[in-house]
């Protein structure tokens, strides 16, 4: 295990307040994407392990210790966890970078602070979750509603921002009084497992937070478990459809944040240099492994060549390297599989689609590195313009008629995010109103905040995370009628 990874790191699962290697016989290696070497191995949970975790969560949900806990006390637990995570932020950031590959500037400067922010934000909501009273047309009746937790929630998290996206789910789930079973992506489980140490130290009762590890079969067992009341999943659209079908059959609550193919509209009057810098950040953050990555750049034909050349030059100047290296701009992608997929799309764009591939950054040695690829002269029907790549592959598409922009931007199965670049704020807001996406940024890179609702339209998902939306997602409304006669 590398020196910068804590030698006392727990790699066991966490069930009912205890660490366990489980009853399964298999293990899964997790790799340092910057070197391609194995960091450690984690257990592959058996069906019995999944059952034990769900049973522990179900028991904790009904317990007086958790269900009867006063809101202010539950808020204090979230604040405790936030303080503990913040105190160990550097260690978590370095572990996230080692396991996932993202540059330390991303893990330490963005991902871990965002996770802390979510804990504190939802700690503030705990004492403010209210029902309503309403006048009814029934005499001598008092009517009110209560917003109550759902029960056991399965939180299935992705490999691109493991800790941060986990906290988007965990913080509101706990704030609303649910219990959880977490299944981290098998590629990047280490920060989730380390977090379990803090869960215990924060004082969260045993069984409230459980973690099982393993691959797709573990996730399927969790989704199908009859005691799971809700599934919250972030990942591919393909897997999301399977989860939605099963959840629909079983009538479970479900939230899905899935794929994307975000359009970036650059109008004729846009500040091209600002748009280039913002789109480089939006398109290449975490080496393009972002559901909301800016990937389709619609540029006025008169400015297409200027934008494409500047975008390609900016991408080619980025320094590829291990995420822990001080001068790294772009780290590796998460796995050899992801590297090969991205490179296959580069070949498709160049050799099949026939788009123009600009010069790429210098080649990198060990690890799962993909040099950024910028294509220009791309048309809407090309595969690189239509399919989610989840890697640093960017497509620049010219347009002649501004009236065609919205239809072209919306000509996709996805609808997670979009961005508009224009000096005319009226034009920008009119475009933003018509683009079918859950989030639209205007003249800015892709920022996120715990208070801002997040989720997609169309094949990009169901439901919303963050803000009050997450409180709604992890609760249900009960009507209470009282006869006053």
C-alpha positions in Angstrom: 0.0 0.0 0.0 1.5 3.4 -0.9 3.0 5.5 1.9 0.5 8.3 1.4 -2.4 5.9 2.1 -3.0 5.2 5.8 -1.7 1.8 6.7 -4.6 1.4 9.3 -7.2 2.0 6.6 -10.1 -0.3 7.1 -11.1 -2.3 4.0 -13.9 -4.3 5.7 -17.6 -3.7 5.4 -19.5 -1.8 8.1 -22.6 -3.5 9.3 -24.6 -2.7 12.5 -21.7 -0.7 14.0 -19.0 -3.4 13.4 -16.4 -3.9 10.7 -16.7 -7.3 9.0 -15.1 -9.1 6.1 -18.5 -10.7 5.5 -19.4 -14.2 4.5 -18.5 -13.9 0.8 -15.4 -15.6 -0.5 -14.3 -13.2 -3.2 -12.4 -9.9 -3.1 -12.1 -7.0 -5.5 -8.9 -5.1 -6.1 -9.0 -1.3 -6.1 -6.3 0.5 -8.2 -4.3 3.7 -8.2 -5.3 5.0 -11.6 -2.1 7.1 -11.8 0.1 4.1 -11.7 -2.1 1.2 -12.5 -1.0 -0.6 -9.3 -3.3 -2.3 -6.7 -3.8 -0.3 -3.6 -5.7 -2.9 -1.6 -8.5 -5.4 -1.9 -12.1 -5.2 -0.6 -14.6 -8.0 0.1 -17.3 -8.9 -2.3 -20.5 -9.0 -0.2 -22.7 -12.0 -0.3 -26.5 -12.0 -0.3 -26.3 -12.8 3.4 -24.2 -9.7 4.0 -26.7 -7.5 2.1 -29.5 -9.1 4.2 -27.6 -8.4 7.4 -26.9 -4.8 6.5 -30.6 -4.1 5.5 -31.8 -5.9 8.7 -29.5 -3.8 10.8 -30.8 -0.6 9.1 -34.4 -1.7 9.5 -33.9 -2.4 13.2 -32.2 0.9 13.8 -35.0 2.8 12.0 -37.5 1.5 14.5 -35.3 1.9 17.5 -36.1 4.5 20.2 -32.5 5.6 20.1 -32.8 6.8 16.5 -36.6 7.2 15.8 -37.1 8.9 19.1 -34.1 11.2 18.8 -35.0 14.9 19.1 -34.3 16.9 16.0 -31.7 19.1 17.7 -29.8 16.0 18.8 -29.9 14.6 15.2 -28.6 17.9 13.9 -25.7 17.8 16.3 -24.7 14.3 15.0 -24.4 15.7 11.5 -22.4 18.7 12.7 -20.2 16.3 14.6 -19.6 14.3 11.4 -18.9 17.5 9.5 -16.3 18.6 12.1 -14.6 15.2 12.0 -14.5 15.2 8.2 -13.1 18.7 8.1 -10.4 17.9 10.6 -9.3 15.0 8.4 -9.9 16.7 5.1 -6.3 16.4 3.9 -6.2 12.7 4.5 -9.6 12.2 2.8 -8.5 14.3 -0.2 -5.3 12.4 -0.6 -7.1 9.0 -0.3 -9.7 10.1 -2.9 -7.0 11.2 -5.3 -5.1 7.9 -4.9 -8.2 5.8 -5.4 -10.0 7.8 -8.0 -7.3 9.7 -9.8 -8.6 13.3 -9.7 -6.0 16.0 -9.1 -5.5 17.0 -5.4 -6.7 20.5 -6.3 -10.1 18.9 -7.2 -10.4 16.6 -4.2 -9.0 19.0 -1.6 -10.3 22.2 -3.2 -13.8 21.0 -4.3 -14.9 17.5 -3.4 -14.1 17.2 0.3 -15.2 20.8 1.1 -18.5 20.2 -0.7 -19.1 17.0 1.3 -18.5 19.0 4.6 -20.8 21.8 3.3 -23.6 19.3 2.7 -23.4 17.9 6.2 -23.7 21.4 7.7 -26.4 22.5 5.3 -28.7 19.5 6.1 -27.9 19.8 9.8 -29.6 23.1 9.5 -32.7 21.6 8.0 -33.3 19.0 10.7 -35.1 21.4 13.0 -37.0 23.0 10.2 -38.8 20.2 8.5 -42.5 21.1 9.0 -45.9 20.0 7.8 -48.8 22.3 7.0 -52.3 23.0 8.3 -55.1 23.6 5.8 -58.8 24.6 6.1 -61.1 21.8 5.0 -64.7 22.0 3.9 -65.5 19.5 6.7 -67.0 20.9 9.9 -65.3 20.4 13.3 -62.1 18.9 11.9 -58.5 20.0 12.4 -56.3 18.9 9.5 -52.5 18.9 9.4 -49.7 17.1 7.6 -46.5 15.5 8.9 -43.3 14.9 6.8 -41.9 11.6 7.8 -38.8 9.5 6.9 -39.2 6.6 4.4 -37.3 3.9 6.1 -34.2 2.0 4.9 -32.6 3.8 2.0 -30.1 2.2 -0.4 -27.5 4.7 -1.5 -25.6 3.5 -4.6 -22.8 5.8 -5.5 -20.5 6.3 -8.6 -16.8 6.2 -9.0 -16.2 9.8 -10.3 -16.8 11.7 -7.1 -17.2 9.0 -4.5 -17.2 10.9 -1.2 -18.9 14.1 -2.5 -21.8 12.3 -4.2 -22.3 10.0 -1.3 -22.8 13.0 0.9 -25.4 14.4 -1.4 -27.4 11.4 -0.5 -26.3 10.6 3.1 -26.7 14.0 4.6 -30.4 14.5 3.7 -31.2 10.8 4.3 -29.9 11.1 7.9 -31.3 14.6 8.4 -34.8 13.3 7.7 -34.5 10.3 10.1 -33.9 7.5 7.6 -31.3 4.7 8.0 -29.1 3.7 5.1 -27.1 0.9 3.4 -24.4 2.3 1.2 -22.9 0.5 -1.8 -19.9 2.4 -3.1 -18.6 1.8 -6.6 -16.3 -1.1 -6.6 -13.6 1.0 -8.3 -13.5 3.6 -5.6 -14.6 2.4 -2.2 -11.9 3.7 0.1 -13.1 7.1 1.2 -16.6 5.7 1.9 -15.0 3.0 4.1 -12.8 5.5 5.9 -15.9 7.6 6.5 -17.4 4.8 8.6 -14.8 5.4 11.2 -16.0 9.0 11.6 -19.7 7.9 11.6 -19.0 5.9 14.8 -16.9 8.7 16.4 -19.6 11.2 15.6 -22.0 9.3 17.8 -24.4 8.0 15.1 -26.2 4.9 16.6 -25.2 1.5 15.3 -27.2 0.3 12.3 -28.1 3.7 11.1 -25.2 3.8 8.5 -24.1 0.5 6.9 -21.7 -0.1 4.1 -21.5 -3.2 1.8 -18.9 -3.5 -0.9 -18.8 -5.3 -4.2 -19.9 -5.2 -7.8 -23.2 -5.1 -9.7 -24.6 -8.2 -8.1 -24.4 -6.6 -4.7 -26.2 -3.5 -6.0 -28.9 -5.7 -7.5 -29.5 -7.5 -4.3 -29.8 -4.3 -2.4 -32.3 -2.8 -4.9 -34.4 -5.9 -4.8 -34.5 -6.3 -1.0 -38.1 -6.0 0.3 -37.1 -4.0 3.3 -35.5 -1.2 1.2 -38.0 1.6 1.0 -35.9 3.9 -1.3 -33.1 3.6 -3.8 -30.9 6.6 -4.6 -28.6 5.9 -7.5 -26.0 8.0 -9.4 -24.5 6.3 -12.4 -25.1 5.2 -16.0 -28.4 5.6 -17.7 -28.4 1.9 -18.6 -28.2 0.8 -15.0 -30.6 3.5 -14.0 -33.2 2.1 -16.3 -32.8 -1.4 -14.7 -33.2 0.1 -11.2 -36.2 2.2 -12.2 -37.9 -0.9 -13.7 -37.3 -3.0 -10.5 -38.3 -0.1 -8.2 -41.4 0.4 -10.3 -42.3 -3.2 -10.0 -41.8 -3.2 -6.2 -43.3 0.3 -5.7 -40.2 1.7 -4.0 -39.2 5.3 -4.0 -36.4 6.0 -6.4 -34.1 8.9 -7.3 -31.8 8.6 -10.3 -29.0 11.0 -11.4 -27.8 9.5 -14.7 -25.8 10.4 -17.8 -25.5 13.6 -19.8 -24.3 15.2 -23.0 -24.3 18.8 -22.0 -24.5 21.4 -24.7 -22.5 24.6 -24.5 -24.0 27.4 -26.6 -21.5 30.2 -27.6 -23.3 33.0 -29.3 -21.7 35.4 -31.9 -21.3 38.1 -29.3 -19.8 35.9 -26.6 -16.4 36.7 -24.9 -14.6 33.9 -26.7 -11.6 33.9 -24.3 -13.8 33.6 -21.3 -15.9 30.9 -23.0 -12.8 28.9 -23.8 -11.5 29.1 -20.2 -14.9 28.2 -18.8 -15.5 25.4 -21.2 -12.1 23.9 -20.6 -13.0 23.7 -16.9 -16.5 22.5 -17.6 -15.4 19.9 -20.2 -12.2 18.6 -18.6 -12.9 18.7 -14.9 -11.9 15.3 -13.5 -10.7 14.3 -17.0 -14.2 14.7 -18.4 -15.6 12.1 -15.9 -18.5 14.3 -15.0 -22.2 13.6 -15.8 -22.6 17.4 -16.5 -19.4 17.8 -18.5 -19.6 20.4 -21.2 -19.1 18.2 -24.3 -21.0 19.7 -27.3 -19.9 23.2 -28.2 -22.3 25.1 -30.5 -20.4 28.0 -31.9 -21.4 30.7 -34.4 -19.9 29.6 -37.7 -18.0 32.9 -38.0 -16.2 32.2 -34.8 -16.0 28.4 -35.0 -12.4 28.2 -36.1 -11.2 30.7 -33.5 -13.0 29.0 -30.7 -11.9 25.5 -31.7 -8.2 26.5 -32.1 -8.1 28.2 -28.7 -10.0 25.4 -27.0 -7.6 22.8 -28.5 -4.5 24.9 -27.6 -5.8 25.2 -24.0 -6.4 21.5 -23.8 -3.0 20.6 -25.3 -1.2 22.8 -22.8 -2.7 21.0 -19.8 -0.2 18.9 -17.8 -1.1 15.3 -17.4 0.1 13.5 -14.3 -0.6 11.6 -11.1 -3.2 13.4 -9.1 -0.9 13.8 -6.1 1.7 15.6 -8.2 1.9 19.3 -7.5 1.8 20.5 -11.2 -0.9 18.2 -12.5 -3.8 19.8 -14.4 -5.4 16.6 -15.5 -5.2 13.2 -13.8 -5.9 9.8 -15.2 -9.3 8.3 -15.8 -10.4 5.8 -13.3 -9.6 2.5 -15.0 -8.1 0.8 -18.0 -11.6 0.1 -19.2 -12.5 3.8 -19.1 -9.3 4.7 -20.8 -9.9 2.3 -23.6 -13.5 3.5 -24.0 -12.4 7.1 -24.3 -9.7 6.2 -26.8 -12.1 4.2 -28.9 -14.3 7.3 -29.3 -11.2 9.3 -30.3 -10.7 6.8 -33.1 -14.4 6.9 -34.0 -14.4 10.6 -34.3 -11.3 10.7 -36.4 -11.6 7.6 -38.6 -15.4 6.9 -38.7 -17.1 10.3 -38.2 -14.4 12.1 -40.1 -14.2 15.1 -37.8 -11.0 17.1 -37.5 -8.9 16.1 -34.5 -6.6 18.9 -33.2 -3.2 18.2 -31.8 -3.3 16.6 -28.4 -1.2 17.0 -25.2 2.1 15.1 -24.9 1.8 11.4 -24.2 1.8 10.1 -20.7 3.5 6.9 -19.4 2.2 4.7 -16.6 -1.4 4.9 -15.4 -4.7 5.3 -17.1 -4.1 8.5 -18.9 -6.2 9.9 -21.8 -4.8 13.0 -23.6 -7.6 15.6 -24.2 -9.1 15.3 -27.7 -10.8 18.3 -29.3 -12.7 17.8 -32.5 -14.0 20.6 -34.8 -16.3 20.6 -37.7 -18.5 18.1 -35.9 -22.1 17.5 -37.1 -25.1 16.5 -35.0 -25.3 13.0 -36.3 -21.7 12.0 -35.4 -21.4 9.5 -32.6 -18.9 11.7 -30.7 -21.7 14.4 -30.6 -24.5 12.0 -29.5 -23.1 9.4 -27.1 -21.9 9.9 -23.6 -18.1 9.3 -23.5 -17.3 10.2 -19.9 -13.8 11.2 -20.8 -11.8 14.2 -22.1 -13.3 14.2 -25.7 -14.8 17.5 -26.8 -16.8 18.3 -30.0 -17.1 21.8 -31.6 -20.2 22.2 -33.8 -20.7 25.3 -36.0 -24.1 26.9 -36.5 -25.3 29.5 -39.0 -28.9 30.2 -37.8 -29.4 31.2 -34.1 -33.0 30.1 -34.4 -31.8 26.5 -34.8 -29.8 26.5 -31.6 -32.4 25.3 -29.2 -33.6 22.5 -31.3 -30.1 21.2 -31.9 -29.1 21.6 -28.3 -32.2 19.6 -27.3 -31.6 16.9 -29.9 -30.3 14.4 -27.4 -31.6 11.7 -25.1 -30.1 13.5 -22.2 -31.0 16.6 -20.2 -28.8 17.0 -17.1 -27.1 20.3 -17.7 -26.3 23.0 -20.3 -24.5 26.3 -20.5 -24.9 29.5 -22.5 -22.2 32.1 -23.2 -23.4 35.5 -24.4 -22.9 39.2 -23.6 -26.6 39.8 -24.1 -28.2 38.7 -20.9 -31.7 38.7 -22.5 -30.6 36.3 -25.2 -28.8 34.1 -22.7 -31.9 33.8 -20.4 -34.3 33.2 -23.3 -32.0 30.3 -24.4 -31.7 29.0 -20.9 -35.5 28.9 -20.6 -35.9 26.8 -23.7 -33.1 24.3 -23.3 -34.3 21.0 -21.8 -31.9 20.5 -18.9 -32.2 20.3 -15.2 -29.5 22.9 -14.7 -28.4 25.8 -17.0 -25.4 27.9 -16.2 -24.9 31.3 -17.9 -21.4 32.5 -18.6 -19.8 30.3 -16.0 -18.2 26.9 -15.4 -20.2 24.2 -13.6 -20.6 25.3 -10.0 -22.6 23.3 -7.4 -24.0 24.3 -4.0 -25.9 22.4 -1.3 -28.8 24.8 -1.5 -29.2 24.5 -5.3 -31.5 21.7 -6.6 -29.7 19.2 -8.8 -31.0 16.5 -11.3 -31.9 15.8 -14.8 -34.6 15.6 -17.4 -35.3 12.9 -20.0 -32.7 10.1 -19.8 -30.6 12.0 -17.3 -32.7 10.8 -14.4 -35.7 11.1 -12.1 -36.0 13.3 -9.0 -33.7 16.0 -7.6 -30.9 16.2 -5.0 -29.7 19.1 -2.9 -31.6 21.9 -1.5 -35.2 21.4 -0.1 -35.6 18.9 -3.0 -33.6 16.3 -1.2 -35.7 16.7 2.0 -38.7 15.9 -0.2 -36.9 13.0 -1.8 -36.2 11.3 1.5 -39.6 11.9 3.2 -43.3 11.2 2.6 -46.3 13.2 3.7 -48.9 11.9 6.2 -52.3 13.5 6.6 -53.7 13.7 10.2 -57.4 14.4 10.7 -58.7 15.3 14.2 -62.4 15.3 15.1 -63.0 18.4 17.2 -66.7 17.8 17.8 
